[in-house]
Amino acid sequence: MIRVAICGTGTMGQLVLETIEAQEDLQPVGFVEPLAQGDEEHRASSGTTYGVHADPNALFERTHPDVVVDFTNAQFTPALVDAALKHGVRPVIGTSGVDAATIAKLREGSAAAGRGAVYAANFAIGAVLQMYMAALASRFFDSAEIIELHHDRKVDAPSGTALTTARLMRAARDSDFTMNVPALEHLPGGRGADTGGVPIHSVRLPGFVASQEVIFGGFGQTLTLRHDTTGREAFMPGVVIAVREVMNRTGLVEGLDQLVGLGG
């Protein structure tokens, strides 16, 4: 039985809890909630009551989880990583916008301890396949752009998925993509933000969950790869895979592709 702590009691946290409860080999043990006022309790729809702690150290000391799943806010993730490394808890992190220094600390700490950790920009299997296919197509097209569309409550732009996709695309090539630079730009940033010659355009509107288009252009043809997340349930199979697989790893796994046979 794998003991699982959950970071965040919001919509994603509730969904992670329900998913973990439904697995015969996984056991939820409690919540870390950065906004909690001291120690609290959360009653799940299943009727089970779980402890809620603002301090991850307090939860880890009381419940001794094997894994902690985090889909909260990048501002809190560094404290969670510190606590997880201190208490020997394996993090599975899907929070967007985590800074490079925190990822580096997680990478170094996991390797030194010989324990697994997972950080992925996206846990939806379809999104992982899209990123894989975008990297593959990058060998054959010299121009590409990304349009990512999310709900209006998303705190960062571009999305972590878009940035990861663009970086994987660039890594698959010997040089930057060829990007159109207009002679006249009526508004600053009109061509989007770019990395490696790939412009990224961020849309934030009510009604979206998460969608992404990768568009390649060549002489006489275009290729469009699109993935739509219509519900947060799309992330849950990937979360379950990561929680189980992290127990068998001895360092940081970056990207769900590494866990489903697409990495390398």
Secondary structure, 3 states (H helix, E strand, C coil): CEEEEEECCCHHHHHHHHHHHCCCCEEEEEEECCCCCCCEEEECCCCCEEEEECCHHHHHHHHCCCEEEECCCCCCHHHHHHHHHHHCCEEEECCCCCCHHHHHHHHHHHHHHCCCEEECCCCCHHHHHHHHHHHHHCCCCCEEEEEEEECCCCCCCCCHHHHHHHHHHHHCCCCCCCCCCCCCCCCCCCCCEEECCEEEEEEECCCCCEEEEEEEEECCEEEEEEEEECCHHHHHHHHHHHHHHHCCCCCEEECHHHHCCCCC
